[in-house]
Amino acid sequence: MLYPTIFLISLSILTYEIIFMRIFSITQWHHFAYLVMSIALLGFGASGSFISLFQNRLKKAFSIYYFVFAYLFSLSLPLGFWMSQKIPFDPFLIVWDKRQYLYLLAYYLILFIPFFFGATCIGLAFSKYPGKISQIYFYNLLGSGAGAFTSVWLLYLLHPLRILYVISGSALLAAAFSFPLKGEGKKEREITLPWLHTSLLPVLIVLLLLGTTGLLYTVPLRLRISQYKGLSIALNLPHAEIVQETHGPLGLIDVVKSPAIRYAPGLSLKYTQAPPPQLGLYIDASEAGAMTHFKEDLSDLQYLDYISSALAYHVRSPDKVLILGAGGGTDVLTALYHQSGQIHAVELNRQIVDLVNGPFKDFTRGIYTLPQVQVKIAEARSYVESTSDAYDLIQVTLLDAFSASSAGVYALNESYIYTVEAFKKYLERLTPNGILSITRWIKLPPRDNLKVFATAVQALEEIGTPEIPRHLILIRSWATATLLVSLLPFSGEEIARVKEFCRTRLFDTVYFPGITEADDNKYNQLPSPHHYHGVQKILFGDRQKFYQDYLFNIKPATDNQPYFFHFFKWKALPTLIASMGREWIPFIEWGYIILIAALIQSIPVSLILIILPLLRLPTSSTWGIYKLRVFIYFGCLGLGFLFLEMVYIQKFILFLANPIYAISVIIFSFLFFSGLGSFYSKKFSRPSLPILAMVGISLVYFLTLKFIFQYFMAYGSGVRIAITILLVAPLAFFMGMPFPIGLSKVSLKAPELIPWAWGINGYASVISSILATTLAISWGFHVVIGLALLLYLIALKMI
């Protein structure tokens, strides 16, 4: 029963990893998912070191130890999570409270245990059966690929906490299959535990597994959500309560009721009436807008005319409006208030639309069912790429929370709606008199709004727009800023409407054609008109020098580097610490700092645990050279494989128009076809041909993938998923061969090095999962792909 247990354990490991990443997104923020990946792969690496140190004893009683580790794996899944939630770790306190470092270490150790037990089972199988490496690796990858789809399927059906019980059950099933293993001899078990040959053995095992199942389902699991997340804050409001909760792959959605909830970003201080009652929307415990009480009287929506995003309706009178990221419907209501005749509302998460139209239809009047409103369930950029409609107004809504945005927790988010290429597509979908409207939060020092402005300028340049300064308008309230971009130059009459709109609402004009410094910083006064000065340098100064010298990264994002929310610059760190103190870190660019911290701590731990087994391995000069070649070979494979996989996940988010589809389809395709490659790898005695084939395919994709995406973008999701699988299949097939070929060659020359090679591959993967994102943020996807191919070519010369 070796292969079924390998399949189930691999499925459970990957499903657990993905579900735990979802749980981290809820309890902390999504960037902590990189810690989960690091911990998981560290478990794989540590298992290799452990087996290296004790391989003789482990192989001698293989079936006993295999069963024990499989059983402990199933037991540790829910217990590990339960114990981790008891640790008072708060990452935002880490710069003040030194105990948080100890809590973080405890977090690592506890969450590390399930991955260690599961990976040890797989590593033991490699070590015990060197002649079956390709088959074992096939079932390992097949199970992992199945785990990618299983996790998404389960997220539709169950709350993430309930899924932990299901995963534990599948791991228990693997433990049940694992003892006694088919083909294991009687003598082996007698060596260690002769009493196991009694007739009571099957009964004891059944009772053990049933008892464990009962125990695990009594473990109380709950989410310990950070006190700084929007949901925690909202539940402290007067009479606050969660009135609805729903779950799915795109997030855990909570609807909160409280008389104190008010959602009107940047509402003018001139507006003195109370907005209608609202229900707060929270996705993964972060603020995601609101649902507003609406009957039929449009005058109830007057407050929506006093926010900065209403500007476009005063400059021109758009009839056909596209709302990108409709959420609970605030911007749809704005369009209804201003008498727009056709409103296309694009929302990625169907569950939000179902809430508005279903349980809260009476509260919202079911705005998504109104005749002038058409709902499009799609990712915003993908919809714009695929539609042929033209709009008088395209509005990119403000759905992220101010606190999360200010703290930089989205720094690792790849966002294809704020790239230069995206802006060009928006402009292509405008009518000749159309307007693109984008609203972002105000931050100090300025970041988002200058970057949006710079992106618009570059997009206008690339489509050949003459007199670019005449096509832009930027205003700001006390909390938000709205940018208007037009294909036609703004007229003098339209500029006068902008000034009047701002004057009556106490908003500041940051830029309009002909603006002077005296026109800014009148109402929401800052020590200096920073936004005005930045815009002027982007339009009329040495733009590249301004980008280089500015305290934050405000250079426009592109599809090759779609990290709009990454503003951090290392060279600015001394200045920021000197002026604001180290306490600024959790509230400025926390997402990127967490990524770097995870990378820094993973490298020394990985190196120590790789070197440790060397103390027990042969030490002759010949062996030293061979061990170095093994180290380089499997290290390069670990780095290169994850580099390519993670870049393709991020690149295909745009093509598949759904991050969950991209993650599940790409991971499944990579692992399944890599498994097939492993299965057929015995036909190759050296990895040369597979690596060269993989490099050739990657170069072809580098030249053609952009055009393939453009051609098939308008097709349905089923076609795009099929195209994705067809594209990944040949690349992954050859990527699955070098690892088992290398292990097979090691098994012939030095079989005792097999678990060490397994550990090296795991440790390299620990680093690569984080390093790939770091490099992509700094230099783009193309550089990461190039480095991955270089690593494979280096490996080519090692074995």
NURO-9991 format. One record per residue (C-alpha): residue in three letters; x, y, z. Coordinates in steps of 0.25 Angstrom, whole numbers, plus 2048, in hexadecimal, padded with zeros to 3 digits. Example, Ala and Ser with C-alpha at 12.3 -4.5 7.8 and 13.67 -1.06 7.14 Angstrom:
ALA8317EE81FSER8377FC81D
//
This chain:
MET800800800LEU80C8097FETYR8078117F2PRO7F98147F8THR7FF819805ILE8098227FEPHE7FD8287F5LEU7F582B802ILE80083180ASER80483A7FFLEU7F683E7FCSER7F484180BILE80184980CLEU7FE852800THR7EF854804TYR7F4857813GLU7FE86180DILE7F3868805ILE7E986880FPHE7F286D81AMET7F6879810ARG7E787C80FILE7E687C81EPHE7F388581FSER7EC88F816ILE7E088F81FTHR7E789082CGLN7F2899828TRP7F489D819HIS7F789680CHIS80689980CPHE808890818ALA80588580FTYR81488580BLEU817881819VAL80E875817MET81587180ASER823873811ILE81E86A81DALA819860814LEU82585E80CLEU82E85F818GLY82785381DPHE82A84C810GLY839850811ALA83A84C820SER83483E81DGLY84083C813SER84A83F81EPHE843837828ILE84382B81FSER85182D81BLEU85582C82APHE84D82082EGLN84B819820ASN85080B824ARG84780A830LEU83B80F828LYS83D80681CLYS83F7FA826ALA8317FB82BPHE82B803820SER81C7FF820ILE81C80282FTYR82281082ETYR81A813821PHE80D810829VAL811818835PHE81582482DALA808824825TYR800822831LEU80782E838PHE80583682CSER7F683482CLEU7F683783BSER7FE84483ALEU7F684B82FPRO7EA850838LEU7F2850845GLY7FD85883FPHE7F386383BTRP7EC862848MET7F986484FSER7FE870846GLN7F1877849LYS7F5877858ILE80287F855PRO80088E857PHE80889284BASP8058A0846PRO80E8A483APHE80B8B383CLEU8118B384AILE81E8AC845VAL8258BA845TRP8218BD854ASP8208AF85ALYS82C8A685AARG82389A85EGLN81D89A851TYR82A89484BLEU828888854TYR81A887851LEU81D887842LEU82887C845ALA81D87484CTYR814877840TYR81E871837LEU82186583FILE813861841LEU80E863833PHE81B85C82EILE81784F834PRO80C84A82BPHE81484D81EPHE820846825PHE818839828GLY81283981AALA81F83B812THR82683181ACYS81D826815ILE82082A807GLY82F82B809LEU82F81E810ALA828817804PHE83381D7FBSER83E818804LYS83880A806TYR8358087F7PRO83F80F7EEGLY83B8067E3LYS82D80C7E3ILE83181A7E4SER82A81F7D7GLN81D8187DBILE81D81D7E9TYR82082B7E4PHE81482A7DATYR80A8277E5ASN8108317EELEU80E83C7E3LEU8008367DFGLY7FB8377EDSER8018457EFGLY7FA8497E2ALA7ED8437E6GLY7EE84B7F3ALA7EE8587EBPHE7E08557E6THR7DB84E7F3SER7DE85B7FBVAL7D68647F1TRP7CB85A7F1LEU7CA859800LEU7CB868801TYR7BE8697FALEU7B785E803LEU7BD861811HIS7C286B81APRO7D286B81ALEU7D2866829ARG7C985A825ILE7D285781ALEU7DD854824TYR7D5848829VAL7D384381BILE7E2844818SER7E583D825GLY7DB832821SER7E282F814ALA7F082F81BLEU7EA824825LEU7E581C819ALA7F481D814ALA7F8818821ALA7EE80C821PHE7F4808813SER802809817PHE8037FE821PRO8067F381DLEU80C7F7810LYS80A7ED805GLY8177E5802GLU81D7E8810GLY8237DC816LYS8207D6823LYS82E7D6828GLU82F7E5827ARG8237E8831GLU8287DD83BILE8367E483CTHR8307F0843LEU8227ED849PRO8207DD849TRP8127DF850LEU80C7E5844HIS80B7D783ETHR8007D4848SER7F27D1842LEU7ED7DE849LEU7F57E7840PRO7EA7EA836VAL7E07ED841LEU7EA7F6849ILE7ED7FE83CVAL7DE800839LEU7DB804847LEU7E780E847LEU7E281583ALEU7D481583FGLY7D881B84CTHR7E1825845THR7D682983CGLY7CD82C848LEU7D783384FLEU7DA83C843TYR7CC840841THR7CB845850VAL7D784F84EPRO7D085D84FLEU7D5865843ARG7D3874842LEU7D988083AARG7E1889842ILE7E089683ASER7EA8A183BGLN7E48AD843TYR7E98B6838LYS7E08B082DGLY7D38B7829LEU7CA8AC82ESER7D08AD83CILE7CF8BC83DALA7C08BB837LEU7BC8B1842ASN7C08BC84DLEU7B68C6847PRO7A98C884FHIS79F8BC84EALA7A88B6843GLU7A48A783EILE7A789E833VAL79A89C82CGLN79F893820GLU7AC88B81DTHR7AF884810HIS7BB87D80BGLY7C287A7FEPRO7CF8797F7LEU7D08887F6GLY7CE88B804LEU7C688A811ILE7BB895810ASP7B589B81DVAL7AA8A581DVAL7AA8AD82ALYS79E8B582FSER7A08C2838PRO7998CF838ALA7A78D5838ILE7AC8CF82BARG7AD8DA821TYR7B48D8813ALA7B78E480BPRO7C58E5807GLY7CA8F4809LEU7BC8F980BSER7BC90880ALEU7BC910818LYS7B2919811TYR7A890D811THR7A190E81FGLN79690481DALA7968F5821PRO7988EB816PRO78E8E0815PRO7908D381EGLN79B8CA819LEU7A08BC81BGLY7AF8BA81CLEU7B58B0812TYR7C28A9816ILE7CA89F80EASP7D4897816ALA7D18A1821SER7D68AD819GLU7CD8B8816ALA7C78B7808GLY7BC8C2807ALA7AE8C180BMET79F8BE807THR7978CB808HIS7888CB80BPHE7808D07FFLYS7728D07FBGLU76E8D97EFASP7708E77F3LEU77D8EB7EDSER77E8F77F6ASP7828EE801LEU78F8EC7F9GLN7938FA7F9TYR79F8F8802LEU7A68F07F6ASP7A68FD7EFTYR7B09027FAILE7BB8F97F8SER7C78FB7EESER7C38EF7E5ALA7B78F77E1LEU7BF9017D9ALA7BE8FB7CCTYR7AE8FC7CCHIS7B090B7CDVAL7BA90D7C3ARG7B29057B8SER7A58FE7B9PRO7A98EF7B6ASP79D8E67B2LYS7A48D97B0VAL7AD8D67BDLEU7B68CA7C0ILE7B98C87CFLEU7C58BF7D1GLY7C58B97DFALA7B68BB7E2GLY7B68B47F0GLY7AA8B87F8GLY7A58C27EETHR7AA8D07F3ASP7AF8D57E5VAL7A38CE7DELEU79A8D77E7THR7A28E37E4ALA79F8E07D5LEU7918DE7D8TYR7908EC7DFHIS7968F37D3GLN78C8ED7CASER7958E47C2GLY78D8DC7B8GLN7968CF7B7ILE79E8CA7C2HIS7A88BE7C1ALA7AC8B97CEVAL7B88B07CEGLU7BB8A87DBLEU7C489C7DCASN7BD8967E8ARG7B08907E5GLN7AC88E7F4ILE7AC89D7F6VAL7A289F7EAASP79A8947F0LEU79A89A7FEVAL7958A77F8ASN78A8A07EFGLY7878967F9PRO786897809PHE7878A6808LYS77F8A97FCASP7748B0804PHE77F8B980BTHR7868BC7FEARG77A8BC7F4GLY7828B17EDILE7898BC7E5TYR7908B17DCTHR7838AD7D7LEU77E8BB7D3PRO77C8BC7C4GLN7878C67C1VAL7918BE7C9GLN7988B27C2VAL7A18AA7CBLYS7AE8A37C5ILE7B48997CEALA7C389A7CAGLU7D08A07CDALA7D18AE7CAARG7DD8AE7C0SER7D98A27B9TYR7CB8A77B7VAL7D18B47B0GLU7DA8AC7A8SER7CF8A37A3THR7C38AD7A1SER7C08B5794ASP7B78BF79BALA7BB8CD79CTYR7B88D67A8ASP7B68E47ACLEU7BC8E27B9ILE7C58D77BFGLN7C68D77CEVAL7D18D07D5THR7CB8CF7E3LEU7D18D07F1LEU7CF8C37F8ASP7DB8C1801ALA7DB8C680FPHE7E28D2812SER7EA8CC81EALA7EE8C0816SER7F38C980BSER7FA8D2814ALA8018C781AGLY8068C280DVAL8008B480FTYR7FD8B3800ALA80B8B57FCLEU80D8A77F7ASN7FF8A77F0GLU8018A67E1SER7F68AF7DCTYR7F48B07CDILE7EA8BB7CETYR7F48C67D1THR7FF8C37C6VAL8028CB7BAGLU7FC8C07B1ALA7EF8C17B9PHE7EE8D07B7LYS7F08CF7A8LYS7E58C47A8TYR7DC8CD7B0LEU7DE8D97A6GLU7DB8D079AARG7CE8CC7A0LEU7C98DB7A2THR7C08E2798PRO7C68EE792ASN7C18F779DGLY7C38ED7A8ILE7CA8EE7B5LEU7D38E47BDSER7D18E77CCILE7DA8E17D7THR7D98E47E6ARG7E48E07F0TRP7E68E37FFILE7EE8EF803LYS7FC8EB80ALEU8078F380FPRO8118F580APRO8098F37FDARG80B8E67F6ASP7FE8E07EFASN7F98EC7E8LEU8068F07E2LYS8088E27DDVAL7FA8E27D7PHE7FD8EF7D1ALA80B8EB7CBTHR8048DE7C6ALA7FA8E67BEVAL8048EF7B9GLN80C8E47B3ALA8008DD7AELEU7FC8EA7A6GLU80A8EB7A1GLU80A8DD79CILE7FD8DE794GLY8028EB78ETHR7FA8F5794PRO7FE904791GLU7FE90F79CILE7FD9057A7PRO7FC90F7B2ARG7EE9137ACHIS7E89057AELEU7EA9047BEILE7E39097CALEU7E69057D9ILE7DF90A7E5ARG7E09057F4SER7D7905800TRP7DC90380EALA7DD8F480CTHR7DC8F17FDALA7E18F67F0THR7DA8F47E2LEU7E18F57D5LEU7DA8F77C8VAL7E08F37BASER7D98F77ADLEU7DC8F479FLEU7D790279BPRO7DE90E7A2PHE7D69147ADSER7CF9217A9GLY7CF92E7B1GLU7C192C7B4GLU7C391E7BAILE7CF9237C2ALA7C692E7C8ARG7BC9237CCVAL7C891C7D3LYS7CB9287DBGLU7BD92A7DFPHE7BB91C7E3CYS7C891D7ECARG7C492B7F2THR7B69267F6ARG7BB91A7FDLEU7C991F802PHE7D19167F9ASP7DF91A7F4THR7E391B7E6VAL7F09147E4TYR7F19157D5PHE7E991B7C9PRO7EE9217BCGLY7F392F7C0ILE7F392D7CFTHR7FD9357D8GLU8029317E6ALA7F893B7ECASP7ED9327E7ASP7F19277F0ASN7F19257FFLYS7E692E802TYR7DD92680BASN7E391980FGLN7F091F812LEU7FE918813PRO80B91E817SER80E91F808PRO80691C7FBHIS80E90F7FAHIS8049097F0TYR8059167E7HIS8149167E7GLY8149077E3VAL80B9087D8GLN8129147D2LYS81F90C7D2ILE8199007CBLEU8139097C0PHE81D9147BEGLY82A9107C5ASP8349057C4ARG82B8FA7C7GLN8358EE7C8LYS83E8F67D1PHE8318F97DATYR82E8EA7DBGLN83C8E77DEASP83D8F27E9TYR82F8F17EFLEU82E8EA7FDPHE8258DF7F8ASN8248D77EBILE81A8DE7E3LYS81E8D97D5PRO8128D47CDALA8108C57CFTHR80F8BC7C2ASP80A8AE7BFASN8188A97C1GLN8198B07CFPRO80A8B17D3TYR80D8B57E1PHE8068C27E2PHE8068C27F1HIS8158C07F2PHE81A8CE7F6PHE8268CA7FFLYS8348CE7FCTRP8408C9804LYS8488D6802ALA83D8DD809LEU83D8D5815PRO8488DD81DTHR8408EA81ALEU8338E481EILE8398DE82BALA8408EC82ESER8338F482CMET8298EB831GLY8308E083AARG8308D1838GLU8218D183DTRP81D8D682FILE8208C8829PRO8128C182CPHE80A8CC827ILE8118D081AGLU8168C4812TRP8138B881BGLY8108AE80FTYR81E8AF809ILE8258AF816ILE81F8A281ALEU82389C80DILE8328A080FALA83189C81EALA82C88E819LEU83888D80FILE842891819GLN83E887823SER83D87C81AILE84B87D814PRO85387A821VAL84986F826SER84A868818LEU859869817ILE85B863826LEU851858823ILE858854816ILE86685481CLEU86284C828PRO86083F821LEU86E84081BLEU87483D829ARG86F82F827LEU87382D818PRO880828812THR88B832812SER89582E808SER8998397FDTHR8928317F2TRP8868317FAGLY88783F7FDILE8878437EFTYR87B83A7ECLYS87383F7F7LEU87684D7F2ARG87084A7E5VAL8648437EBPHE8628507F3ILE8638597E7TYR85A8507DEPHE84E84E7E8GLY85085C7EDCYS84E8627DFLEU8428597DCGLY83B85D7E9LEU83E86C7E6GLY83A86B7D7PHE82E8637D8LEU82786C7E2PHE82C8787DALEU8258747CEGLU81886F7D5MET81687C7DDVAL8198857D1TYR80F87D7C9ILE80487E7D4GLN80688D7D4LYS80688E7C5PHE7FA8857C3ILE7F188D7CDLEU7EF8977C2PHE7EC88D7B7LEU7E28847C0ALA7DC8917C6ASN7DB88A7D4PRO7E68897DEILE7E087C7E3TYR7DF8767D5ALA7ED87A7D2ILE7F38747DFSER7EB8677DEVAL7ED8647CFILE7FC8687CFILE8008607DBPHE7F78547D6SER7FD8557C8PHE80B8577CDLEU80B84B7D7PHE8028427CFPHE80B8437C2SER8188437CAGLY8138367D0LEU8118307C2GLY81F8357BESER82482E7CBPHE81D8217C7TYR8238217B9SER8318267BELYS8378187BFLYS8388197B0PHE8438237B2SER8508207B8ARG85482F7B9PRO84C83C7BBSER8538437AFLEU8478417A5PRO83C8447AFILE8438517B4LEU8468567A6ALA8388537A1MET83285B7ADVAL83B8677AAGLY83786779CILE82886779FSER82A8727A9LEU83187A79FVAL826878795TYR81C87C7A0PHE8248887A3LEU82288D794THR814889792LEU80C88879FLYS80789679FPHE801894791ILE7FB887795PHE7F488E7A1GLN7EF89A798TYR7E989078EPHE7E2887798MET7DE8927A2ALA7D089479CTYR7CD88579DGLY7C587E7A9SER7CC87A7B6GLY7CB86B7B1VAL7D386E7A4ARG7DD8767ACILE7DF86B7B6ALA7E18617ABILE7EB86A7A4THR7F386C7B2ILE7F485D7B4LEU7F985B7A6LEU8038667A7VAL8088607B5ALA8088527B1PRO8148517A8LEU81D85A7B1ALA8198537BEPHE81B8457B8PHE8298477B5MET82B84F7C3GLY8278427CAMET83283A7C5PRO83F8407CAPHE83C83D7D9PRO83982E7D8ILE84482C7CDGLY84E8337D7LEU84982B7E3SER84A81E7DBLYS8598217D7VAL85C8257E6SER8568177EALEU85F8107E1LYS86C8177E6ALA86881B7F4PRO85A8167F9GLU85D81C807LEU85C82A801ILE84E8287FCPRO84782E808TRP85283A809ALA84F83D7FATRP84083D7FEGLY843847809ILE84B850800ASN8408517F6GLY836854801TYR83F85F807ALA8428657FASER8328667F8VAL83186D805ILE83A878800SER8358787F2SER82687A7F6ILE8298877FDLEU83588B7F4ALA82D88A7E7THR8238947ECTHR82E89D7F1LEU83589D7E3ALA82889F7DCILE8248AB7E4SER8328B17E1TRP8358AD7D3GLY8298A67CDPHE8248997C9HIS82E8987BDVAL83A8997C6VAL83588E7CFILE8328857C3GLY8408887BDLEU8468847CBALA83E8777CBLEU8438737BELEU8518767C2LEU85086E7CETYR84B8627C6LEU8578637BCILE8618647C8ALA85A8577CDLEU85D8517C0LYS86C8517C2MET86B84B7D0ILE86683C7CE
//
